[in-house]
Amino acid sequence: MKIEQLIRKNIQALKPYSSARDEYKELGTDMIFLDANENPHENGVNRYPDPQQTTVKSELAKIKGVKETQILLGNGSDEVLDLVFRAFCEPKVDNVITLPPTYGMYKVLANINNIEEKEVLLTNDFEPSVKKILEAADKNSKILFLCSPNNPTGNTFSKESVEVLLNMFNGLVVIDEAYIDFSKEKSWLKRLHEFPNLVITQTLSKAYGMAGIRLGICYASEEIIAVLNKIKPPYNVNELTQKRAIKRLLDVKKVKSEIHKILKERTRLIEKLKDISFIKEIYNTDANFVLVKVDDANKRYSQLIDKGIVIRNRTTQPLCENTLRLTVGTKRETKILIQALSEI
């Protein structure tokens, strides 16, 4: 597959915005920058941030075992996904394929970018229907979105199905791994070099506990990352976000400890849910949430709201009739949730 054949023509011809921070970053930190009309009085954030987030990428490269040139950072994963749309999908011409039930922003971004969205439902056991996906694809199918572990179902897609799709789909395959740190399965990052069309997105919002700083991550070939860098806003990740991200990435021990606590609490939550009479099924999960089928999702959702507990009602999603999605909270929050479920 030749990636350049997937890129929009206007993006190929685009000359990206360039700042002095990009052009002279190799000359050292003793340069005097009088180019950007910044306030010269130091307060920690009076200068524009590093447009390439070099230090953050350096730490991520060490942790993930990839090159810095294979990383793109964005203002949350949603910006990263939007950049992929804008680089590779021609409005009113191209299409993308999604696998409901799945993360709702794929549809929103397709609509924003005026791109047709083809939906191919997961199977009843929440796995990709490989044959139907390949049948739905045509010459204008530019991106296939695989959320694994999947939101809202929580399961990780089978390696066999994903590998077939990576080899057979004639476009980009974006694997959204927002919840991969909670999974017993390995990330597809280990095989990034095998598939030129593979794009992996991750985030610091879930396992790293930094949803408030909005930092999304894209891993792909150097060729794909170079294209995305051409169209990203020059200073899309602010200085405060970069500093907090670096601090958190350096505290690997604490992150691993928190993940362990969440997984332990997930196990405890699932055991407690088994005693709730109106819960009909508890689905397997590799994420920091649990999807359950109940007798009446709308009723149970409203009852929990009345008790001051907000969960996610997924009953309107395909294959998710009468299901509720429960995030794994603290031990105290689990206790309150189970007590409320028992009372209603």
C-alpha positions in Angstrom: 0.0 0.0 0.0 1.3 3.5 -0.9 0.2 5.9 1.8 0.6 8.9 -0.5 -2.3 7.6 -2.7 -4.6 8.0 0.3 -3.7 11.6 1.1 -6.0 14.4 -0.1 -4.5 16.3 -3.1 -4.7 19.7 -1.4 -2.9 18.3 1.7 -0.1 17.0 -0.5 0.4 20.4 -1.9 0.0 22.3 1.4 2.9 24.3 2.7 2.5 24.1 6.5 2.8 27.0 8.9 6.3 27.4 10.3 7.4 29.2 13.4 10.8 30.3 14.6 10.6 27.7 17.3 10.5 25.0 14.5 13.2 26.6 12.3 15.8 27.4 14.9 15.3 24.7 17.6 18.7 23.1 16.9 20.6 26.3 17.7 20.2 26.0 21.5 18.2 27.7 24.2 20.3 30.9 24.4 18.6 32.3 21.3 16.8 35.6 21.7 13.3 35.2 20.1 11.8 38.6 19.1 9.7 37.1 16.3 6.3 36.2 17.8 5.2 39.4 19.5 5.2 37.7 22.9 5.1 39.5 26.2 8.8 39.4 27.3 8.2 39.4 31.0 8.6 35.9 32.3 5.7 34.3 34.2 6.1 30.7 33.1 3.6 30.9 30.2 4.4 34.1 28.5 6.1 32.3 25.6 4.5 30.0 23.1 4.9 26.3 23.9 7.1 23.9 22.0 5.1 23.3 18.8 6.5 19.7 18.5 6.3 18.9 22.3 9.8 17.4 22.1 10.3 16.5 25.7 6.9 14.8 26.0 7.5 12.8 22.9 10.9 11.8 24.1 9.5 10.3 27.3 6.7 8.6 25.4 9.2 7.1 22.9 11.1 5.6 25.8 8.0 4.1 27.4 6.4 2.8 24.2 9.5 1.7 22.3 8.9 3.9 19.2 10.7 6.8 17.5 9.7 10.3 18.4 9.0 10.8 14.7 6.3 8.2 14.9 4.3 10.3 17.5 1.8 13.1 17.1 0.2 14.8 20.1 -3.1 16.5 20.1 -5.6 18.5 22.2 -7.2 15.2 23.3 -7.7 12.2 21.0 -10.6 13.9 19.4 -8.2 16.4 17.7 -5.9 13.6 16.6 -8.9 11.8 15.0 -10.1 15.0 13.4 -6.6 15.5 11.8 -6.7 12.0 10.4 -10.1 12.8 8.8 -8.9 16.1 7.3 -5.6 14.7 5.9 -7.1 11.6 4.3 -10.8 12.1 3.6 -12.1 14.2 0.7 -15.4 15.8 1.8 -18.5 14.6 -0.2 -16.3 11.9 -1.9 -14.7 9.5 0.6 -16.2 7.4 3.3 -15.1 5.8 6.6 -16.3 2.6 8.2 -17.3 2.3 11.9 -18.4 -0.7 13.9 -21.4 0.1 16.2 -21.8 0.0 19.1 -18.6 2.1 19.4 -17.2 5.5 20.4 -19.6 8.2 19.3 -17.1 10.8 18.2 -16.3 8.8 15.0 -19.8 9.6 13.7 -19.6 13.3 14.9 -16.2 13.9 13.2 -17.5 12.2 10.0 -20.4 14.6 10.0 -18.3 17.7 10.8 -15.9 16.8 7.9 -18.8 16.0 5.5 -17.6 12.4 5.1 -20.0 9.4 4.6 -20.0 7.0 7.5 -20.7 3.4 6.7 -21.8 1.4 9.7 -21.1 -2.4 10.0 -22.5 -3.7 13.2 -20.4 -5.9 15.5 -21.4 -9.5 15.8 -23.6 -10.5 18.8 -20.5 -11.3 20.8 -19.2 -7.8 20.0 -16.5 -8.8 17.5 -15.8 -7.3 14.0 -17.7 -8.9 11.2 -14.7 -9.2 8.9 -16.5 -10.4 5.8 -19.2 -7.7 6.0 -16.6 -5.0 6.6 -14.6 -5.9 3.5 -17.8 -6.2 1.5 -18.8 -2.7 2.6 -15.5 -1.1 1.7 -15.1 0.5 -1.8 -12.4 2.5 -3.5 -13.4 5.6 -1.5 -13.2 3.9 1.9 -10.3 5.7 3.5 -10.5 4.8 7.2 -11.6 1.8 9.3 -12.1 2.6 13.0 -11.5 -0.2 15.5 -12.0 0.7 19.1 -10.2 -2.0 21.1 -10.9 -2.4 24.0 -14.3 -1.2 22.7 -16.4 1.5 24.2 -19.1 0.8 25.4 -18.8 -3.0 25.4 -15.4 -3.3 27.1 -14.0 -6.2 25.1 -10.7 -6.4 23.1 -11.1 -7.5 19.5 -9.5 -10.8 18.5 -6.0 -10.5 17.1 -7.0 -12.7 14.2 -9.8 -10.5 13.0 -7.7 -7.3 13.4 -4.8 -8.8 11.5 -7.0 -9.8 8.6 -8.4 -6.3 8.4 -5.0 -4.7 8.5 -3.9 -6.9 5.6 -7.1 -6.7 3.5 -8.5 -3.2 4.0 -7.2 -0.8 1.4 -7.1 2.3 3.7 -6.0 3.4 7.1 -6.9 1.2 10.0 -7.2 3.3 13.1 -7.1 1.3 16.3 -8.3 3.4 19.2 -6.6 2.1 22.3 -7.8 4.5 24.9 -8.4 1.7 27.4 -5.4 -0.6 26.5 -3.6 -0.1 29.8 -6.5 -1.9 31.5 -6.4 -4.9 29.1 -4.6 -8.2 29.5 -3.9 -8.1 25.8 -0.8 -6.3 24.4 -1.0 -3.1 22.4 -0.7 -3.2 18.6 2.2 -0.8 19.0 4.5 -3.8 19.2 3.5 -4.5 15.6 3.4 -1.0 14.2 6.3 -1.6 11.9 4.5 -4.5 10.2 1.6 -2.5 8.8 2.1 0.8 6.9 -1.6 1.5 7.1 -1.8 1.1 10.9 -2.6 4.2 13.1 -2.9 3.8 16.8 -4.5 6.4 19.2 -4.0 6.4 22.9 -4.6 9.0 25.6 -3.5 10.2 29.0 -7.2 10.6 30.1 -7.9 7.1 31.3 -5.1 5.1 33.0 -2.9 8.1 33.5 -5.7 10.0 35.2 -5.2 13.2 33.3 -8.5 13.8 31.5 -8.3 17.5 32.5 -5.2 18.3 30.6 -6.5 17.0 27.2 -3.6 15.1 25.7 -4.2 12.6 22.9 -1.5 10.5 21.3 -1.2 9.1 17.7 1.3 6.5 16.8 1.9 5.7 13.1 4.6 5.4 10.5 6.9 8.5 10.1 5.2 9.1 6.7 1.7 9.4 8.2 2.9 11.4 11.2 4.6 13.9 8.8 1.4 14.4 6.9 -0.5 15.0 10.2 2.1 17.5 11.3 1.6 19.5 8.2 -2.0 20.3 9.1 -2.0 20.4 12.9 -2.3 23.9 14.5 1.2 25.1 15.3 0.7 25.3 19.1 -2.0 22.8 19.7 -0.7 21.5 23.0 -0.3 24.2 25.6 2.7 24.7 28.0 0.8 23.7 31.1 -0.4 20.4 29.5 3.1 19.6 28.4 4.6 20.2 31.9 1.9 18.1 33.6 2.2 15.3 31.1 6.0 15.1 31.6 5.7 15.0 35.3 3.1 12.2 35.1 5.0 10.2 32.5 8.1 10.2 34.8 6.1 8.8 37.7 5.6 5.3 36.2 5.5 3.6 39.5 2.5 5.6 40.7 0.6 5.1 37.4 1.1 1.4 37.6 -0.1 1.4 41.2 -3.3 3.2 40.3 -4.0 0.9 37.3 -3.6 -2.1 39.7 -6.1 -0.5 42.2 -8.6 0.1 39.4 -8.3 -3.5 38.2 -8.7 -4.8 41.7 -11.8 -2.6 42.2 -13.2 -3.7 38.9 -13.0 -7.3 40.1 -14.7 -6.4 43.3 -17.4 -4.4 41.5 -18.2 -7.3 39.2 -18.6 -9.7 42.1 -21.0 -7.3 43.9 -23.0 -6.8 40.7 -23.7 -10.6 40.6 -26.0 -10.2 43.6 -28.2 -7.5 42.0 -31.5 -9.3 41.0 -32.4 -7.1 38.0 -28.9 -7.4 36.4 -29.4 -10.1 33.7 -25.8 -10.2 32.3 -22.4 -8.8 33.1 -20.2 -8.5 30.0 -16.5 -9.3 30.0 -14.4 -6.2 30.1 -10.8 -5.2 29.4 -11.5 -1.5 30.3 -12.1 0.6 33.4 -15.8 0.1 33.1 -18.4 -2.6 33.1 -21.4 -3.0 30.7 -24.4 -4.8 32.3 -27.8 -5.8 30.9 -30.7 -5.0 33.1 -34.5 -5.5 33.0 -35.3 -1.9 32.2 -32.3 0.4 31.5 -34.3 3.7 31.4 -36.0 2.9 34.7 -32.8 1.9 36.5 -30.9 4.9 35.1 -33.5 7.3 36.4 -33.6 5.6 39.8 -29.8 6.0 40.2 -30.0 9.6 39.1 -32.6 10.2 41.9 -30.0 8.8 44.3 -27.3 11.1 43.0 -25.4 8.6 40.9 -24.7 9.3 37.2 -23.9 6.3 35.0 -24.2 5.9 31.2 -27.4 4.5 29.7 -26.5 2.7 26.5 -29.8 1.2 25.6 -30.2 3.3 22.4 -27.0 1.8 20.9 -27.1 -1.1 18.5 -26.9 -4.5 20.3 -27.1 -2.7 23.6 -30.7 -2.8 24.5 -31.3 -2.4 28.2 -27.6 -1.9 29.0 -25.9 0.4 31.5 -22.2 1.3 31.5 -20.6 1.6 34.9 -17.2 3.3 35.4 -15.0 1.7 38.0 -14.7 4.3 40.8 -13.0 4.3 44.2 -13.8 1.7 46.9 -16.1 4.2 48.5 -17.9 4.9 45.2 -18.4 1.2 44.6 -19.9 0.8 48.0 -22.4 3.6 47.4 -23.3 2.3 43.9 -23.9 -1.2 45.1 -26.0 0.0 48.1 -28.1 2.1 45.7 -28.6 -0.8 43.3 -29.6 -3.0 46.2 -32.2 -0.5 47.4 -33.9 0.1 44.0 
